[in-house]
């Protein structure tokens, strides 16, 4: 019986069969990496729109306050840590890079999702959450178009996006003149509604993609996602409504 | 009661499939969905026609074999209930019910309502088991596991691998399935030893066959084991953890 096995226990030096590399190669870049890119860049936009809202609401404090704030953003923020006027360009570079990364990751993921789904489309989905998730690409495209319009309208003052009365540096007057055009005000309100759909679901996805598994953390994340979405919706809607009703002029 | 069934018939993976319409005149409210299919097959055999192929084994919701799309929804109209425990009483008398296989590019149709779910097995093969020498069974209480941890691990171990989460996902993602396994195995002392390596192996394998998660939440609605949505967050959590801390536990 020499050499017969005496134990069924595995040899200690045997290479474990498990936790072996995947039998087939994962996609490059990995899906989880793309999800992290979406989550991080999306969070940057989430923080941005909250601070943008704070600035927007200064419109109710009158033209002097609003224009002074706009000037501070453009010239003095972070000075003298960075030279005057630098912050705004650093900030624009970060936002632009985030936007490119966000859209790129979204397109790659969407293509993978479409391949994985196969030819048969899922039917019978009824929840609001599901509607938000399904419309992310559409709401994202609307927001992308809106961002371009918004920059042409109120940053560069390029016709015909901007109003005829656009003057560089007069942020308050530019905003009021822009929103006094009913079609433009309607488009802004549509964009704000779209932003709510995109942001509320996007932030909830951030909670999931960045690995929040704890019960309390998830509940907090869900509340923050919904709360930030609603805050940005209501806060921003006040402004075109105030201009259209003559409250701000 | 009388039901009209539109059933997906497909000879094999290579052939194109199509819906065929049948009537079951003597369905009763207490019949399960599978018993309804049995009744239909009795009729078909009596008429000398080919019965509908579908998978079933335990018929009590623990094996994960059954699973068909009912009106586009995996398993059927009742939430968190496997096909074998869905009942005819969910349908109205005279209703038209559409039955088709679980839909996903990762699940090729074998025949009629039977799909090949090997893609899920490959995720388990990659790391859903213990591959270190765990020794003989330890004496009770030498390695303590808290009641909460044991219950949590059991809750996530409840996954029966039916594949409904994948079929429910408009992205064809297996995040709920993979996340359930990762959560369960990361919670217990023996399996925790390979936590990092397992996360890398399983997530890599999953990403090869399945799509990205977009937090639709549809998976958790149909899951017959009631796996919560936090499982999808575990995929990102475990994979990022492995990336940041290495492949050891």
Interface residues (C-beta under 8 A of the other chain):
Chain A: X9 X10 X12 X16 X17 X18 X19 X20 X21 X22 X23 X24 X25 X26 X27 X30 X31 X32 X34 X35 X36 X109 X112 X113 X114 X115 X116 X117 X118 X119 X120 X121 X122 X123 X124 X125 X127 X129 X130 X133 X134 X136 X201 X204 X205 X207 X208 X209 X210 X211 X212 X213 X214 X215 X218
Chain B: X71 X72 X73 X100 X103 X104 X105 X106 X122 X125 X126 X127 X129 X130 X131 X132 X133 X167 X168 X169 X170 X171 X172 X173 X183 X194 X197 X198 X200 X201 X203 X204 X205 X207 X208 X209 X210 X211 X212 X213 X214 X215 X216 X217 X218 X221 X229 X230 X232 X233 X234 X235 X236 X237 X238 X239 X240 X241 X247
